[in-house]
Amino acid sequence: MNFENAQVQMRKGILEFCILHIIARGEVYASDMLDELTSAKIMVVEGTLYPLLTRLKNSGLLDYKWVESNAGPPRKYYVLTETGREFLEQLQVTWEELATSVNQITQREIKSGK
């Protein structure tokens, strides 16, 4: 198994959760999401982010509004819907349960194979 592929799969699994958390803090522009994800070492490109944002909007979890910009075309800012907030709350519970379970397993002492 390729380490880099495993690493990418682990990150993909939490990308939606992280994006919803970023948007939950308030209106956010897509490039700001990309910057925050990248600084947190969750590498994502526009070609991944925009289809995911569209899917989340089509699912009723987020919405957007256009805001005029002094430095170019209008910008699309994303916000969570009430359904999105409820969904994120459920994901948060799942994340906490999963993190506890994974930590329980990974923090046990590894026995030598002798």
C-alpha positions as CSV (number, residue, x, y, z in Angstrom):
1,M,0.0,0.0,0.0
2,N,1.2,3.5,-0.9
3,F,1.6,5.7,2.2
4,E,0.7,8.9,0.3
5,N,-2.5,7.3,-1.0
6,A,-3.5,6.3,2.5
7,Q,-2.7,9.8,3.7
8,V,-4.8,11.4,1.0
9,Q,-7.8,9.1,1.8
10,M,-7.6,10.0,5.5
11,R,-7.7,13.7,4.7
12,K,-10.5,13.3,2.2
13,G,-12.6,11.7,4.9
14,I,-12.5,14.7,7.1
15,L,-12.6,17.5,4.5
16,E,-16.3,18.0,4.5
17,F,-16.3,18.2,8.3
18,C,-13.5,20.8,8.3
19,I,-15.2,22.9,5.6
20,L,-18.5,23.0,7.5
21,H,-16.6,24.1,10.6
22,I,-14.9,26.9,8.8
23,I,-18.2,28.1,7.3
24,A,-20.0,27.8,10.7
25,R,-17.8,30.6,12.1
26,G,-19.4,33.1,9.7
27,E,-19.6,34.1,6.0
28,V,-16.5,32.9,4.2
29,Y,-15.0,33.3,0.8
30,A,-13.8,30.1,-1.0
31,S,-10.1,31.3,-1.3
32,D,-10.1,32.0,2.5
33,M,-11.3,28.4,3.1
34,L,-8.4,27.1,0.8
35,D,-5.9,29.2,2.8
36,E,-7.1,27.9,6.1
37,L,-7.2,24.3,5.0
38,T,-3.7,24.6,3.5
39,S,-2.3,26.2,6.6
40,A,-3.7,23.3,8.6
41,K,-1.9,20.9,6.2
42,I,-5.2,19.6,4.7
43,M,-4.2,20.0,1.1
44,V,-7.0,20.7,-1.2
45,V,-7.3,22.4,-4.6
46,E,-10.0,24.5,-6.2
47,G,-11.0,21.6,-8.4
48,T,-11.9,19.6,-5.2
49,L,-13.3,22.5,-3.2
50,Y,-15.8,24.0,-5.6
51,P,-17.6,20.7,-6.5
52,L,-17.8,19.9,-2.8
53,L,-19.3,23.3,-2.0
54,T,-21.9,22.8,-4.8
55,R,-22.8,19.4,-3.4
56,L,-23.2,20.8,0.1
57,K,-25.4,23.6,-1.2
58,N,-27.5,21.2,-3.3
59,S,-27.9,19.1,-0.1
60,G,-29.3,22.2,1.7
61,L,-26.4,22.4,4.2
62,L,-25.1,25.8,3.0
63,D,-26.1,28.8,1.0
64,Y,-24.2,31.7,-0.5
65,K,-24.6,35.4,-1.2
66,W,-22.8,37.6,-3.7
67,V,-20.9,40.6,-2.3
68,E,-19.6,43.4,-4.5
69,S,-15.9,43.8,-4.5
70,N,-13.8,47.0,-5.0
71,A,-11.0,44.8,-6.5
72,G,-12.8,42.9,-9.2
73,P,-15.9,40.9,-9.8
74,P,-18.4,40.1,-7.0
75,R,-17.4,37.5,-4.5
76,K,-19.5,34.5,-3.4
77,Y,-19.6,34.1,0.4
78,Y,-20.8,30.9,1.9
79,V,-22.9,30.5,5.1
80,L,-24.4,27.4,6.8
81,T,-28.2,26.9,6.7
82,E,-30.0,25.8,9.8
83,T,-30.0,22.3,8.4
84,G,-26.2,22.6,7.9
85,R,-25.8,23.6,11.6
86,E,-27.8,20.6,12.7
87,F,-25.8,18.3,10.4
88,L,-22.5,19.8,11.7
89,E,-23.6,19.2,15.3
90,Q,-24.3,15.5,14.5
91,L,-20.9,15.2,12.7
92,Q,-19.2,16.8,15.7
93,V,-20.7,14.1,18.0
94,T,-19.5,11.4,15.5
95,W,-16.1,12.9,15.3
96,E,-15.7,13.0,19.1
97,E,-16.8,9.4,19.4
98,L,-14.5,8.3,16.6
99,A,-11.5,10.3,18.0
100,T,-12.0,8.6,21.4
101,S,-12.2,5.2,19.8
102,V,-9.1,5.7,17.6
103,N,-7.1,7.2,20.6
104,Q,-8.1,4.2,22.7
105,I,-6.6,1.9,20.1
106,T,-3.6,3.9,19.0
107,Q,-2.4,4.8,22.5
108,R,-2.0,1.3,23.7
109,E,1.5,0.0,23.9
110,I,2.8,-1.8,20.9
111,K,4.2,-5.2,21.7
112,S,7.3,-6.5,19.9
113,G,6.8,-9.3,17.4
114,K,9.4,-11.5,18.9
